[in-house]
């Protein structure tokens, strides 16, 4: 673009160019202010008029004045805007390039034709299931004081009954919401239903002697079981003793039924002995086997014989013991499909070699011993299992027996 005559012809043209250069600082800036010509046209006119060297005073002064002026907020915003636009453009260029690559791939790769049709969904025949509730580690007659656990937990006979009621309501709720009919309930009692007095501190702090607790809890268990009758046609009760209510301080391998748990079971059975809904099995042994859903063999044990040096749940010890028992029963031509045990107060599940293992929680929850020895304890819970004759275990539910606020709500 040619510079108009008024800029470089006539008197004062050089001074006019010098003044514009001084005001704007560069020929590019002059061209932006007066877009009648390009920056190169202004430069050429300057050189033609003999202004090859700019007057040092006015221009240098302008530069010094600009350098001395503070940077304004508007200048900062404009600079940030330039930089952001540069970043956005760079990202957008990457998106455009990626889209072009994908379009090229889709255009070059032919879509495969379907070779099969998905099978039509089959409607369930609602085949009957069996439920099994694990009932263990109640520690009836033990007292846990909120003051000694800093408010984490408290436990006594009344709290025990409330948690048993909540447990029963949970079982019935699961039965009601299960899509398939459930006519059979299995109650697998895994021991330590009583606190016992083998430990001196428990003998001192229990709310009643072990002999009385065995009778009282037998009655409470009978009432609890009888309330299931309107909801299930058959109720099969199987139990093994725990280690807390034994009558010898030193653990005994023989006569495992010499135990207040076993006495409590007998009281319960005696009360309900004429009721046609119940079947009973309380062997005079540390183990009991039972069949669930007409097919699957289950081995019940308390779990106190499992040795470990680990605090809390000895996963390695449990796996080794279950593996040995599984091999032993296979050799005796009585393969075990499922193992159920308590003792560790932690509801969980793990795999054996060809079996599954279910570990029950406790009704008691955190106590003074668990806090002092391990620094923690599991909240009160029990397990509920669902079985199908063909498929085996089809559901595992954790019955939470403690009123707690969600983590996002608690202060």
ABEGO torsion letter per residue (X at the ends): XBBBAAAABEBGAAAAAAAAAAAAGBAAAAAAABAABBAAAAAAAAAAAGAABBBAAAAAAAAAAAAABBBBAAAAAAAAAAAAAAAAAAAAAAAAAAAAAAAAAAAABBBBBBABBBBBBBBBAGBBBBBBBBBBGAGBGBBBBAAAAGGABBBBAAAAAAAAAAAAAAAAAAAAABABBBABBBBBBAEGABAEAABAAAAAABABBAAAAAAAAAAAAAAAAAAAAAABABBBBBBBBBAAABABABBBABGAABBAAAAAAAAAAAAAAABAABBBBBBBBABBBBBBGGABBBBBBAGAABBBABBEBBAAAAAAAAAAAAAAAAAAGBBBABBBBBGAGBBBBBBBAABBBBBBBBAAEBBAAAAAAAGBBBBBBBBBBBBBAAAEBABBBBBBABBBBBAAABX
